[in-house]
Every structure is written in structure tokens, then in C-alpha cells.
């Protein structure tokens, strides 16, 4: 059994000038391209180490920012309590109380949203980066393996989905 590949004929007005290519030759060419895109093991280890450092630094900076927001939230809570006390003692009229309370509650809500956003998204970029490094490190193993489907998936990730056969 021999398997040959050729450009698909999705466009009716386009005829591919390239001849058919055998599966073994295509496998060699894909393996060569994937090996070029692989990441050496020592580089991957160094990148993962630096990524862990960045994760720690990011956690520290986010913790400092969250602490600053918490101080501001406490300050707003104190102001709200003073405002309520002034209103209850009838030092402040009702309209002034409502407008000031609305301003303070609005700033409190925005600070709480910022705090939640920073706590949740502090390391959103780290996990995809780790996956990318591990995938790039395994690219050489995929290139050496005989699994054509894995090679196809890896080539699609690296080179995109619009692959063309060129120069046999």
C-alpha cells in the first residue's frame, strides 16, 4: 500500500502545479520542520524556572496592590459611617446625604471590582505560557514519533491551517 498526498481542489479555478508526494516523504519533511520548531530541553527548563520567578513577583505586586485597595476601602467605610452619623444627628440634610452616599458607594464598588479582578487575573498568562513551553519542548519527540495525526496537529498549531505542498 502506498499513500500519496496532493493539494485539495477546494477552488475550482485553481489547479495545483505540484505533483503528488508519498506519505513517507511528507513525513520526513514534516519531521524536519517540527524539529526546527522544537525548544531545547535546557532552554525549556530555564524558561520554566523564570516563569516561576515571575509568578512569585506577580503575586507580591498584586498583594501590595490589593492591600492598598483594602486601605482605601476601610477609609471609604469610615467616611460612610461618619456621613450616616451626621445625617442621623441632623447635621446634614437628606439630599446632601444621598449624593455623598452615592459617590462613596460608587467608588467603593469600583475598588471592590478592581480588587477581585486583580486577585483572579494575576496569573492568567502563566498557565498558557507553561503549556506552550512544554509543547515546544515535546515537538522534537513528536517529530521523531511515527504518529502522523500528532504531526498534523502540531504543524497546524505552528504553521496555521492553510498548509500547501510546495517543491514536492
N, C-alpha and C positions, 0 to 999 in steps of 0.2 A: 504494500500500500504506500502510495506517495500522496502527500498533501501539498497543494500549491496555493499560493495567495496572489491576489491581484486587486487593484483598486476597485472599489464598488462603483456601480454605474447608477448612482443616485441622480446625477444630472444627465438628462438625455442628450444635451447638446455638447457634452464633454466626453472625449474619448481619451483614455489614459495611454500615453505613449510607452509606458513601462511594460516590460514583459512579465510573465508570471515568475514567481520566486518560490523555491521549495521551502518547506517548513523548517528544515534543518538550517538552511542559510539565514532565514529570517530569525530563527532562534539565536544564532551566533551574533547577528547584528544587534538584536535587542539586548543580548547579554553584554555586548561591548558598550552600548550606550548606557545601560544601567550601572555598569562598573564605574564609568566615568562620573556618574551622579552620586556614587556612594560616598559616605563620610568615613574617614579612617577611625578606627576604634579609639585611639588615644585622643583624637580631636573631640570625639563624641563624649568621652569621659570628662575632658576639660570643660566642654560646654555645659554638661550637666552639673558639674561642680560649681561653675559660675552662676548657673541658673538657681541653684540652691542658695548661693550668697545673695543674689538679687531678691529672692523670695524673702530672706531674712531682713534685708534692708527695707524692702517694701512694707513688710509687716511693722517694722519700727516707725517708719514715716507715717503710715496710716494710723498707728496707735497714737502718735503725737497729735495728728490732726483731729482724731476722734476725741481725744482728751480736751483739746482746745474748744471743740464744739460743745462738749459737755459743760465746760465752764460757762460758755455763753448761754446755754440752756438754763443753767442754775440762775444766772443773772436775770434772764427773762422771767423765770418763775418768781423771783424775789420782786421784780417790778410789777408783775401781775398781782401779787399779794398786797403790795403797797397801794396799788390802784384800787383794789377791792376794798381795802381798809378805808381809803379816802372817800370812796363812794358810800360806804356804809355809815361813815361818820358825817356824811352830807357835806364834805368839803368840796366835792366835785359834782357838777350837775350830770344828769343822765346821758345827754348827747356826747359830752366830752369823754365820759367813761366808756361808752360804746365804741367811739372811734379809736381811742387809745388801746382798748382791749383788742379790737380787731387787728390793729397794727402789730401788737405784740404776739397775738396768736398766729398771725400770718408768718412773722419771722421765726417763731418757734417751730411751726410746721415745716418751713423750708429747711431749717437747720436739722431737724429730725430726719428729713428725707435725704439730705446730704450725708448724714452720719450712716444711715442704712446703706446708701449707695456705695460709700467707700468701704464699709465693712464687707459687703457682699462681693464687690468687684476688685478687691485689692490684688488678687492673683488670677484674674480671668485669662491673662495672656500666657501664664506659665504652663498650664496643662497642655494647650495646643503646641507650644514650643517643645515640651518634653516628648510629645508624640512624634513631632517632626524629626527631632534628633534621633530617636530610636528607629524610626522608619528609614531615615537616611543611612544609619549605621547598618541596618539589615539589608540594604539594597545590594550589596556585594553577594550576600548569601542567596538572595532571590535570583540574581543574575547567574549564579552557578547551579542553581536548582533546575530541575527539568520540568517544573510546573509552568506550563505556558499561560495558564489563566492568571497566575500571580504576576507573571512578567507583563501581561497585558494591562492589568490593573495598575501596576507600578508605572508603566510607560504612560498610561493615561493621566496619572497624577502628576508626573513630571512634565510631559510634553504637551498635555492637553488632549482633547478627544478627537481632534481633526487630524489624524495621522495619515501621512501619504507615503507610498512606496516611492523611493527615488533611487536612481542609479543601481537598480537591481539589488 
